[in-house]
Amino acid sequence: MLRSPKLLTPQKQVKLLDDVDHFMEVYVNHSQKGSITLKMHHLMEHLKRLLDEFGTVGLFAEDGAVSIRAIVNTLARHFASLDKRRQIRQI
């Protein structure tokens, strides 16, 4: 379901949101000091908005985030020799 761009029925959307809420409650309650990782933050905060806006979360797969991270890392290596002020202007 998370990798398919198919539109979800309203019933499946409600079920998915309930499942995410329950998962996050358990996850936060059992994590150290109630902290969450960046991936869990995305799941908790952004999945709901994407589902409401697009009726699907299929484009929310981790593959896209990994691709973006690779681009950012390439840019960071490319501009690493610049001083910090010039890095910001270049990127």
N, C-alpha and C positions, 0 to 999 in steps of 0.2 A: 504494500500500500504506500509506503514512504518513497518508493522508487518509481512509482507509476504516475504519469501526469494525468491519469483519468480523473474526471470530476467525481467527488464522493457524494453520495446521497446525503440529504440532511440527517438521516438517522445515523449513518456511518460517521458523519462529522461530529455529531453529539457524542457518540460512543468513543471516538478517538480523543476528543477533548476531555472526557471523563477519565479515560485511561491515562492520559498525560498528567492530569491533575493528581490522580492517585499515585502514579509512579513518582512524581516530583515530591509529593508529601512524604512518601516513604524514603526516597533518596536523601532529602534534606535532613530528615529526622535521624537517619543512620550515618550521615557523614560527619567527619570531624568538625566540631564547632559550627555546624550548619552551613559550611561553605560549599559552593558548587563550582564545577569546572566551566570553562567557556562553552564547551559543547552542551552541557546541561543548561546553561543560561539560554543558549539559542533555542533549545527544545522548549524550555519553560516560557520564554518571553516572546519569541518570534514565530513559532509554529502556529500559535493561535491566530495571530494577525494574518499570516499567509493563508491559513485555512479560511478565515472570514473573507478575505479579499479575493482569493482566486478559486475557492471551492476545492482545492487540492493542495497537497503538500509534496507531490511527486518531484517537484523541482528543488526540494529542500534537502536532497540527499547530500551526504558528506562529500561526494565526488566533486561537487562544485566548489566547496570550501577548500578542498585540497588543491584544486587547480588555481584558485585565487592566491592561496598561500605560496604556491610555487612561483607565481608571477611576482609577488611582493618580495620574496627571497632573492629572485634574480635581480630585481631592481636594487635591492639593498646591497648585493655584492657589486653590482655595476658602479654604484655611486659611493662605495665605502671609503674611497680615498679622498673624497671631498670633505671639507670642513663641514661641521653640522649645519651652519647657516645656509651654505650652498646646497647641501643635500635636500633640505626642505624645499627650496625653490625649484630644484630639478625634478623632484618626485611630484 
